[in-house]
Amino acid sequence: SPQQARENAQAGRIRLSGQEISQISEAASRHLTSLDA
């Protein structure tokens, strides 16, 4: 159904943004570690 398609698209965006947050967090952690070194 069209509603199901919209829900699937929304879930995909949430999953993508979560992945982006993880990547940003990892990059920030590496950056902070290099500053401490």
C-alpha positions in Angstrom: 0.0 0.0 0.0 1.1 3.6 -0.5 1.2 4.1 3.3 3.4 1.1 3.7 5.8 2.5 1.1 6.0 5.8 2.9 6.7 4.0 6.2 9.4 2.0 4.6 11.0 5.1 3.1 10.9 6.9 6.5 12.5 3.9 8.2 15.2 3.9 5.6 16.0 7.6 6.3 16.1 6.9 10.0 18.5 4.0 9.5 20.7 6.1 7.2 20.9 9.0 9.6 21.8 6.6 12.4 24.6 5.2 10.3 25.8 8.8 9.6 25.8 9.6 13.3 27.9 6.5 14.0 30.4 7.5 11.4 30.6 11.0 12.7 31.1 9.7 16.3 33.9 7.4 15.2 35.6 10.3 13.3 35.3 12.5 16.4 36.7 9.8 18.6 39.7 9.4 16.4 40.2 13.2 16.2 40.1 13.5 20.0 42.5 10.6 20.5 45.0 12.2 18.1 44.7 15.5 20.1 45.4 13.7 23.4 48.5 11.9 21.9 
